[in-house]
Amino acid sequence: MTSFDPATLEFYAREAPDYAASGPGGIGRHLDPFLEKLPAGASILELGCGSGRDAAHMEALGFQVEPTDGVPEMAAQAEARLGRAVRVMRFGELDAAERYDGVIAAYSLLHVPRAGLPDVLVRIWRALKPGGWHAATYKSGGSEGRDRLGRYYNYPSEDQIRAWYTAAGDWDRIETETGEGRGYEGGESRFVMIRLRKAG
């Protein structure tokens, strides 16, 4: 099953400069609580790094960060911010095993087609070291669809997210949080954040 939607990738390729320059100046609200779970200097894989803003924040705190993005034009934006190469990688290409202390995906896995998401989550679980943490944020809605800009979203419920992750691997902690946020297209939308620790 595919782990990406071509129209959504095309959107980010076309809008990369504007998208990278948009949004609040600060980091996402869920990043620091995730980082507090990790040991000093931990190795972190970032999936869908966008402009590289969060990666720069993590690096400034002393973490060893591997930022990745599935769109070359977005990776170039992150490279300009970070001053180093950023790997172009789609989620379904992740093949690491027990390499990272943390895997962060801020508002990126929400674009994975529902049929392909279970495989991606298994890959994330496999990439984590035992005891490693993963965090991701999804827009919630109950049924998959597209926003007014044509981007695909899997729009899961909180229960569906928990079910997908539970099936993906053995976790000894699962935490979720819901709330409201503002997206690139404008307007408020409901989100679900999930944070999990791999058993081991």
Secondary structure in CASP SS format (residue, H / E / C, confidence):
PFRMAT SS
TARGET T0000
AUTHOR 0000-0000-0000
METHOD secondary structure of the structure
MODEL  1
M C 1.00
T C 1.00
S C 1.00
F C 1.00
D C 1.00
P H 1.00
A H 1.00
T H 1.00
L H 1.00
E H 1.00
F H 1.00
Y H 1.00
A H 1.00
R H 1.00
E H 1.00
A H 1.00
P H 1.00
D H 1.00
Y H 1.00
A H 1.00
A H 1.00
S C 1.00
G C 1.00
P C 1.00
G C 1.00
G C 1.00
I C 1.00
G C 1.00
R C 1.00
H C 1.00
L H 1.00
D H 1.00
P H 1.00
F H 1.00
L H 1.00
E C 1.00
K C 1.00
L C 1.00
P C 1.00
A C 1.00
G C 1.00
A C 1.00
S E 1.00
I E 1.00
L E 1.00
E E 1.00
L E 1.00
G C 1.00
C C 1.00
G C 1.00
S C 1.00
G C 1.00
R H 1.00
D H 1.00
A H 1.00
A H 1.00
H H 1.00
M H 1.00
E H 1.00
A H 1.00
L C 1.00
G C 1.00
F C 1.00
Q E 1.00
V E 1.00
E E 1.00
P E 1.00
T E 1.00
D E 1.00
G C 1.00
V C 1.00
P H 1.00
E H 1.00
M H 1.00
A H 1.00
A H 1.00
Q H 1.00
A H 1.00
E H 1.00
A H 1.00
R H 1.00
L H 1.00
G C 1.00
R C 1.00
A C 1.00
V C 1.00
R E 1.00
V E 1.00
M C 1.00
R C 1.00
F H 1.00
G H 1.00
E H 1.00
L C 1.00
D C 1.00
A C 1.00
A C 1.00
E C 1.00
R C 1.00
Y E 1.00
D E 1.00
G E 1.00
V E 1.00
I E 1.00
A E 1.00
A C 1.00
Y C 1.00
S C 1.00
L H 1.00
L H 1.00
H H 1.00
V C 1.00
P C 1.00
R C 1.00
A C 1.00
G C 1.00
L H 1.00
P H 1.00
D H 1.00
V H 1.00
L H 1.00
V H 1.00
R H 1.00
I H 1.00
W H 1.00
R H 1.00
A H 1.00
L E 1.00
K E 1.00
P E 1.00
G E 1.00
G E 1.00
W E 1.00
H E 1.00
A E 1.00
A E 1.00
T E 1.00
Y E 1.00
K E 1.00
S C 1.00
G C 1.00
G C 1.00
S C 1.00
E C 1.00
G E 1.00
R E 1.00
D C 1.00
R C 1.00
L C 1.00
G C 1.00
R C 1.00
Y E 1.00
Y E 1.00
N C 1.00
Y C 1.00
P C 1.00
S C 1.00
E H 1.00
D H 1.00
Q H 1.00
I H 1.00
R H 1.00
A H 1.00
W H 1.00
Y H 1.00
T H 1.00
A H 1.00
A H 1.00
G C 1.00
D C 1.00
W E 1.00
D E 1.00
R E 1.00
I E 1.00
E E 1.00
T E 1.00
E E 1.00
T E 1.00
G E 1.00
E E 1.00
G E 1.00
R E 1.00
G C 1.00
Y C 1.00
E C 1.00
G C 1.00
G C 1.00
E E 1.00
S E 1.00
R E 1.00
F E 1.00
V E 1.00
M E 1.00
I E 1.00
R E 1.00
L E 1.00
R E 1.00
K E 1.00
A C 1.00
G C 1.00
END
